[in-house]
Amino acid sequence: MFDKNLLKGKRILVTGGGSGLGKEMSRHFLTYGAEVIICGRRDEVLQKTATELADETKGNISAHSLDIRDSLAIEETINNIFDEGPLDGLVNNAAGNFISRTNDLSPNGFNAIASIVFHGTFNMTNTVGKKWIELNKPGTILSITTTWVWTGSPFVVPSAMSKSGINAMTKSLAVEWGPHNIRLNCIAPGPFPTEGAWSRLSPDTEATGGSMDQSSMSSNPMGRVGEMSELGNLATFLMADGCDYLTGQTIAIDGGAYLSAGGTFSSLGKLKDEDWTNIRETIKKSNEKDKKMRS
């Protein structure tokens, strides 16, 4: 739907770009001519993704290992990237989440989400934004939020709070940084199946052999989950030059789901204590699997 050179000449950094939504958006940016830099905590995954996408798109992609919970590491990485050439775009995609009753959450459980989604996203945004202001260069920032910024959502309170903060940051900085020609917008995706995130957000269906696809389709007005190409097209449009007057907005892409229901996980209020015990065990196993992959 776009000219093949729509993003030609642009350098775009995607956090959490090694997998899931970040990988798919990176694929789209490369397809339309951008140079893409991906970052994340798992270097092996990043390098594998960079090789795969370079072979597939014949585009220019590189990878930097970065934990966005570390503000000093962010500053060092951004300086290194700008030394190679200034960025034109930043996609705040890195996140973390799991379902839990709020009264079961420990302070560390809350911080595990907030340190990435809330603090990490702000530090990435501010570090890149300051470089653009210093260089008197325009830029575009795209953050991935959720529809919970409007509805709230039970059982994912740390994420809902953190994503709402990103929504507020986007609106605030759109005004503050507008005079510098820096645009900020958000995408609030509905169900787009990714292995890593869904193992923590649908452990009840995984434990019983059910399908998150099926449960999402039954409650979605359009009767299906989202396709990655649809998300990629929206991200590409927002990153392109053709909508320079669009800033400070959060755009939902969820088939109308949030308009028809009260929070994504409202139905989990029906679960019993033993169900939550099983969910915690499933999430624990998923986290242990991730740790083994990183080690």
C-alpha positions as CSV (number, residue, x, y, z in Angstrom):
1,M,0.0,0.0,0.0
2,F,3.1,2.3,0.2
3,D,5.8,3.4,-2.2
4,K,8.8,1.1,-1.8
5,N,11.0,4.0,-1.0
6,L,8.7,5.6,1.6
7,L,11.2,5.4,4.5
8,K,14.4,5.6,2.4
9,G,17.1,7.5,4.2
10,K,15.6,7.2,7.6
11,R,17.4,5.6,10.6
12,I,15.0,4.0,13.0
13,L,15.7,2.5,16.4
14,V,13.3,-0.2,17.7
15,T,13.5,-1.4,21.3
16,G,12.6,-5.0,21.9
17,G,13.2,-5.5,18.2
18,G,14.5,-9.0,18.4
19,S,11.1,-10.7,18.6
20,G,7.3,-10.2,18.6
21,L,5.8,-6.9,17.5
22,G,9.2,-5.2,17.4
23,K,10.5,-7.7,14.9
24,E,7.5,-7.3,12.7
25,M,7.6,-3.5,12.7
26,S,11.4,-3.7,11.9
27,R,10.6,-6.0,9.0
28,H,8.1,-3.4,7.6
29,F,10.5,-0.4,8.0
30,L,13.3,-2.3,6.2
31,T,10.9,-3.3,3.4
32,Y,10.2,0.4,2.8
33,G,13.8,1.5,2.7
34,A,14.7,2.5,6.3
35,E,17.9,1.6,8.0
36,V,16.9,-0.2,11.2
37,I,18.7,-0.6,14.5
38,I,17.2,-3.1,17.0
39,C,18.0,-3.4,20.6
40,G,17.1,-5.7,23.5
41,R,18.5,-7.8,26.3
42,R,19.1,-11.1,24.5
43,D,22.0,-10.6,22.1
44,E,21.7,-14.0,20.5
45,V,18.1,-13.3,19.6
46,L,18.9,-9.9,18.3
47,Q,21.7,-11.2,16.0
48,K,19.5,-14.0,14.7
49,T,16.7,-11.5,13.9
50,A,19.1,-9.1,12.3
51,T,20.5,-11.8,10.0
52,E,17.0,-13.1,9.2
53,L,15.6,-9.7,8.3
54,A,18.7,-8.7,6.3
55,D,18.5,-11.8,4.2
56,E,14.7,-11.5,3.7
57,T,14.5,-7.7,2.9
58,K,18.1,-7.0,1.7
59,G,17.9,-4.0,4.0
60,N,20.4,-2.4,6.3
61,I,19.9,-3.6,9.9
62,S,22.2,-3.8,13.0
63,A,21.7,-4.8,16.6
64,H,22.8,-3.4,20.0
65,S,22.5,-5.3,23.2
66,L,20.7,-3.0,25.7
67,D,18.7,-3.4,28.9
68,I,16.5,-0.3,29.0
69,R,16.1,-0.6,32.8
70,D,19.7,0.8,32.9
71,S,19.6,4.6,32.3
72,L,23.5,4.8,32.0
73,A,23.5,2.0,29.4
74,I,20.8,3.8,27.4
75,E,22.9,7.0,27.3
76,E,26.0,5.1,26.2
77,T,24.1,3.2,23.5
78,I,22.3,6.2,22.1
79,N,25.6,8.2,22.0
80,N,27.3,5.3,20.1
81,I,24.4,5.1,17.6
82,F,24.4,8.9,17.0
83,D,28.1,8.8,16.5
84,E,27.4,6.6,13.5
85,G,24.7,8.9,12.3
86,P,21.7,10.7,13.8
87,L,18.4,8.8,14.2
88,D,15.2,9.9,12.5
89,G,12.8,7.7,14.5
90,L,12.5,5.8,17.8
91,V,10.0,3.0,18.5
92,N,9.4,2.3,22.2
93,N,8.3,-1.3,21.9
94,A,10.2,-3.1,24.8
95,A,7.9,-4.1,27.5
96,G,7.1,-6.8,30.1
97,N,3.9,-8.0,31.6
98,F,2.1,-10.9,33.3
99,I,-1.3,-11.5,34.8
100,S,-1.7,-11.5,38.6
101,R,-4.2,-10.6,41.2
102,T,-3.0,-7.2,42.5
103,N,-3.1,-8.4,46.2
104,D,-0.6,-11.2,45.2
105,L,1.9,-8.7,43.8
106,S,5.1,-8.0,45.6
107,P,7.0,-4.6,45.3
108,N,9.5,-6.5,43.1
109,G,6.8,-7.8,40.9
110,F,5.5,-4.3,40.3
111,N,8.9,-2.9,39.7
112,A,9.7,-5.7,37.2
113,I,7.1,-4.2,34.9
114,A,7.4,-0.5,35.8
115,S,11.2,-0.4,35.4
116,I,10.9,-1.5,31.8
117,V,7.6,0.0,30.6
118,F,7.5,3.3,32.6
119,H,11.1,4.2,33.5
120,G,12.7,2.6,30.5
121,T,10.4,4.1,27.9
122,F,10.8,7.6,29.4
123,N,14.6,7.3,29.6
124,M,14.8,6.1,26.0
125,T,12.5,8.9,24.8
126,N,14.3,11.7,26.8
127,T,17.7,10.6,25.8
128,V,16.9,10.5,22.1
129,G,14.8,13.7,22.3
130,K,17.6,15.6,23.9
131,K,20.0,14.6,21.1
132,W,17.5,15.8,18.5
133,I,17.1,19.1,20.3
134,E,20.8,19.6,20.6
135,L,21.3,18.9,16.9
136,N,18.3,21.0,15.9
137,K,17.0,17.9,14.1
138,P,13.3,16.8,13.7
139,G,12.4,13.3,14.8
140,T,9.5,10.9,15.3
141,I,8.8,8.8,18.4
142,L,6.3,5.9,18.3
143,S,5.4,4.1,21.5
144,I,3.5,0.9,21.8
145,T,0.8,1.1,24.5
146,T,-2.5,-0.7,25.1
147,T,-6.2,0.2,25.1
148,W,-6.0,0.0,28.9
149,V,-4.9,3.6,28.9
150,W,-8.6,4.4,28.3
151,T,-10.3,1.5,30.1
152,G,-7.9,0.3,32.7
153,S,-7.6,-3.5,33.1
154,P,-7.8,-5.7,36.1
155,F,-5.0,-8.2,36.8
156,V,-2.4,-6.3,34.9
157,V,-2.3,-3.1,37.1
158,P,1.4,-2.4,36.9
159,S,1.3,-2.5,33.1
160,A,-2.0,-0.5,32.9
161,M,-0.5,2.2,35.2
162,S,2.8,2.3,33.2
163,K,1.2,2.4,29.8
164,S,-1.1,5.2,31.0
165,G,2.0,7.1,31.9
166,I,3.4,6.6,28.4
167,N,0.1,7.9,27.0
168,A,0.4,11.0,29.2
169,M,4.1,11.5,28.3
170,T,3.2,11.3,24.6
171,K,0.5,14.0,24.8
172,S,2.7,16.2,27.1
173,L,5.8,16.0,24.9
174,A,3.9,16.5,21.7
175,V,3.2,20.0,23.0
176,E,6.6,20.6,24.7
177,W,8.7,19.3,21.8
178,G,6.4,20.4,19.0
179,P,8.4,23.6,18.4
180,H,11.5,21.4,17.8
181,N,9.6,19.4,15.1
182,I,9.6,16.3,17.2
183,R,6.4,14.2,16.8
184,L,5.2,11.6,19.3
185,N,2.3,9.2,18.8
186,C,1.2,5.8,20.2
187,I,-0.2,2.6,18.9
188,A,-2.5,0.6,21.2
189,P,-2.7,-2.9,19.7
190,G,-5.4,-5.4,20.5
191,P,-4.6,-9.1,20.3
192,F,-1.6,-9.8,18.0
193,P,-0.3,-13.2,19.0
194,T,3.3,-13.4,20.0
195,E,4.8,-16.3,21.8
196,G,6.7,-14.5,24.5
197,A,4.0,-12.2,25.7
198,W,1.1,-14.5,25.4
199,S,2.7,-17.2,27.5
200,R,2.4,-14.8,30.4
201,L,-0.9,-13.3,29.5
202,S,-2.8,-16.5,28.7
203,P,-1.3,-19.1,31.0
204,D,-4.8,-20.3,32.0
205,T,-5.6,-21.4,28.4
206,E,-2.0,-22.7,27.8
207,A,-2.3,-24.9,31.0
208,T,-5.5,-26.4,29.8
209,G,-4.5,-26.8,26.2
210,G,-6.8,-24.0,25.0
211,S,-6.1,-21.4,22.4
212,M,-5.8,-17.7,23.0
213,D,-6.6,-17.1,19.4
214,Q,-10.0,-18.8,19.9
215,S,-10.8,-16.9,23.1
216,S,-9.8,-13.6,21.5
217,M,-11.9,-14.2,18.4
218,S,-15.0,-15.0,20.5
219,S,-15.0,-11.6,22.2
220,N,-13.8,-9.4,19.3
221,P,-16.4,-7.6,17.2
222,M,-14.4,-8.5,14.0
223,G,-14.2,-12.1,15.1
224,R,-10.4,-12.5,14.8
225,V,-7.0,-11.4,16.1
226,G,-4.8,-8.9,14.4
227,E,-2.4,-9.6,11.5
228,M,1.1,-8.4,11.8
229,S,1.0,-6.7,8.5
230,E,-1.8,-4.5,9.7
231,L,0.3,-3.3,12.7
232,G,3.3,-2.9,10.4
233,N,1.4,-0.8,8.0
234,L,0.1,1.6,10.8
235,A,3.6,1.9,12.3
236,T,5.1,2.6,8.8
237,F,2.5,5.3,8.1
238,L,3.1,7.0,11.5
239,M,6.9,6.9,10.9
240,A,6.7,8.4,7.4
241,D,6.8,12.0,6.4
242,G,3.3,12.2,5.0
243,C,1.6,12.8,8.3
244,D,3.9,15.5,9.8
245,Y,0.9,17.3,11.3
246,L,-0.2,14.2,13.4
247,T,1.2,14.3,16.9
248,G,0.1,13.5,20.5
249,Q,-2.3,10.8,19.4
250,T,-2.9,7.2,20.6
251,I,-4.4,5.1,17.9
252,A,-6.1,1.8,18.8
253,I,-5.8,-1.1,16.3
254,D,-7.9,-3.9,17.9
255,G,-10.9,-4.6,15.7
256,G,-13.1,-2.5,18.0
257,A,-12.5,-4.8,21.0
258,Y,-12.0,-2.1,23.7
259,L,-15.1,-0.3,22.6
260,S,-17.2,-3.4,23.3
261,A,-15.8,-4.5,26.7
262,G,-14.4,-3.2,29.9
263,G,-10.6,-4.2,30.2
264,T,-8.9,-7.0,28.4
265,F,-8.8,-9.3,31.4
266,S,-12.2,-8.5,33.1
267,S,-13.4,-12.1,32.6
268,L,-10.6,-13.4,34.9
269,G,-12.6,-12.2,37.9
270,K,-14.4,-15.5,37.7
271,L,-11.3,-17.5,38.4
272,K,-10.9,-19.3,41.8
273,D,-7.9,-19.5,44.1
274,E,-6.7,-22.8,42.6
275,D,-6.9,-21.3,39.1
276,W,-4.5,-18.4,40.2
277,T,-2.2,-21.0,41.8
278,N,-2.0,-22.8,38.4
279,I,-1.4,-19.5,36.6
280,R,1.5,-18.5,38.9
281,E,3.1,-21.9,38.3
282,T,2.7,-21.6,34.5
283,I,4.2,-18.1,34.5
284,K,7.1,-19.3,36.7
285,K,7.9,-22.0,34.3
286,S,7.8,-19.6,31.4
287,N,10.2,-17.2,33.2
288,E,12.6,-20.1,34.0
289,K,12.6,-21.1,30.3
290,D,13.5,-17.5,29.4
291,K,16.3,-17.4,31.9
292,K,17.8,-20.6,30.4
293,M,17.6,-19.1,26.9
294,R,19.5,-16.0,28.1
295,S,22.2,-17.9,30.0
